[in-house]
């Protein structure tokens, strides 16, 4: 713990309060990312094989097999599909099913706005620190008067640029991870929409376009 505190103190002394702020932001960001990964795993995001089989069985008209497959599903969408199995044919019910699915999506998307804010603001914080560092470097150069030492300016510039590098180091991986999360959620919405639509308006036969290669995905 003392070593960590000393490391933060050294970073603040070298790069100023902006670097220290970026370090704190990076720690919080890492915590949010790890929590979202755990939440996705706990909710069964991407693990819809049993749910796909249940919907396919319902589409074939085999309600008993559909319910049996759905009971084995670990997908967070399973309760929505169970509601769709039992719901009457009504547009108001369809709207309710969409709202139920959207509620689950909203829960999974909590924290993504924070990651988006970090990806956008971290480079700006780094640039702000660089501007402050450059101002301090030129002030030191002015105070030196006629006895100008190039090392004073060079040292001030590299310390100032350190904040920009720190901002980019925080923003780039955050943006990459955020893109993956958003892409995953986009796929989840497509899966939910197709599943609910198939249950509410079955063709009475197996739908290979929805079922896909269920053997390649774990339930």
Residue pairs with C-beta under 8 A, 6 or more apart in sequence:
8 20
8 23
11 19
11 20
11 23
12 19
12 20
14 159
14 162
15 129
15 133
15 159
15 162
15 163
15 166
16 129
16 132
16 133
16 163
18 125
18 126
18 128
18 129
18 132
18 163
18 166
19 129
19 162
19 163
19 166
21 125
22 122
22 125
22 126
22 129
22 163
22 166
22 167
22 170
23 166
25 118
25 122
25 125
25 170
26 169
26 170
29 114
29 115
29 118
29 170
29 174
32 111
32 114
32 115
33 115
33 174
33 177
35 111
36 111
36 112
36 181
39 108
40 46
40 108
40 184
43 75
43 76
43 104
43 108
44 73
44 74
44 75
44 76
45 76
45 108
45 184
45 188
46 184
46 187
46 188
46 217
47 74
47 75
47 217
47 218
47 219
48 73
48 75
48 77
48 191
48 195
48 217
49 214
49 215
49 217
49 218
49 219
50 69
50 70
50 72
50 73
50 74
50 75
50 219
51 69
51 70
51 73
51 75
51 77
51 78
51 81
51 195
52 195
52 210
52 211
52 212
52 214
52 217
53 69
53 211
53 214
54 65
54 66
54 67
54 68
54 69
54 70
54 73
54 81
55 66
55 81
55 195
55 198
55 199
55 207
55 210
55 211
56 206
56 207
56 210
56 211
57 63
57 65
57 66
57 69
58 66
58 85
58 198
58 199
58 202
59 198
59 199
59 202
59 203
59 204
59 205
59 206
59 207
59 210
60 202
60 204
60 205
60 206
61 202
61 204
61 205
63 85
66 85
67 85
70 78
70 81
70 82
70 85
72 219
73 81
73 219
74 219
76 104
76 108
77 101
77 104
77 188
77 191
77 192
77 195
79 100
80 97
80 100
80 101
80 104
80 192
80 195
80 196
81 195
81 196
81 199
83 96
83 97
83 100
84 97
84 195
84 196
84 199
84 200
85 199
87 93
87 96
87 97
87 200
89 200
94 196
94 200
97 196
97 200
98 196
101 189
101 192
101 193
101 196
105 185
105 188
105 189
105 192
108 185
108 188
109 185
112 178
112 181
112 182
112 185
115 174
115 177
115 178
115 181
116 178
118 170
118 171
118 174
119 171
119 174
119 175
119 178
120 171
122 167
122 168
122 170
122 171
122 174
123 164
123 167
123 168
123 171
124 167
125 163
125 167
126 163
126 164
126 165
126 166
126 167
126 168
126 171
127 163
127 164
127 167
128 163
129 160
129 162
129 163
129 164
129 166
129 167
130 160
130 161
130 163
130 164
131 160
132 160
132 163
133 156
133 157
133 159
133 160
133 161
133 162
133 163
134 156
134 157
134 160
136 156
136 160
137 152
137 153
137 155
137 156
137 157
137 159
137 160
138 153
138 156
140 152
140 153
140 156
141 148
141 152
141 153
141 156
144 152
194 210
195 210
198 207
198 210
